[in-house]
Amino acid sequence: MPIIEVTLAEGRTPEKLRALIHELTESVVRTGVAKKESVRVILREVPSTHFAAADETLAERAVRVGEAEKA
């Protein structure tokens, strides 16, 4: 039973999350790894203040980019 775990910053619509679940499941089935009934998908959404890259949280980056666009 494959378990796919995805961590992503919160803020996507339920429709986008549902589409992601569908595509991940279909990829496993298409590759022949497992039958659809055996695929498990876990989505973990984290606040943008808890998700960082290059020592900058997504919240900090949004503020910086927003300020740059105003200038």
N, C-alpha and C positions, 0 to 999 in steps of 0.2 A: 504494500500500500504506500504509494508515494505521497509525501507531505511536502507541499510547496509553501514556504513562508516568505512573505514579502513585507518589508518595512518601508513605509513611505510617509512623507510629510502630509499632514491632514489638509483637507480643503477640496478634495475632488468630489464630484457629485455621486450620488448613489448609482446613477446610470453608468458612469465611467468605471466605478469599482466593480459593478456587475459585469461589464464588458471585459475587464481585466481577468476576473475569475473565469469567465467563459473561455477566453483565449489561452490562458494557462492550462486549463483542463484539456482543451482540444489539442494543444501541442503535445501533451503527454500521451493522449490517445493516438494521435497521428503518428508519433514515433514508435508506437507499439510497446511502450514501456508498461502500460497498464490499461485496464478497461476503465471507462468513465466512472463506474460505480465505486472504484477503488481510490480515486484521486481525491485528496484533501487539500484545500487551499486555505491558508490563514493569512489575513491581511492585518497588519499592525500599523495604525496611523499614529503618528507622534506630532506633538505641537511643533511649529516652526522654530520655537525657542529651544527645542531639544534635539534638533537635527542640524548638524554642522558639517561643513567641508572647508578645508584650508583655514581652520581656526576662526571661522565666521559662521554664525548660525544663519539659517534661512531668513529669520526675522531681521537680523542685522543687515543682511544683504539686501532685503527688500527696502529697508529704510535708506541704505546707501544709494541704491539704484534710483529710488524715488527722488532723492535729493539731487542726484546728478541730472535727472531728466528735467527738474525744475530750473536748473541753472542755464 
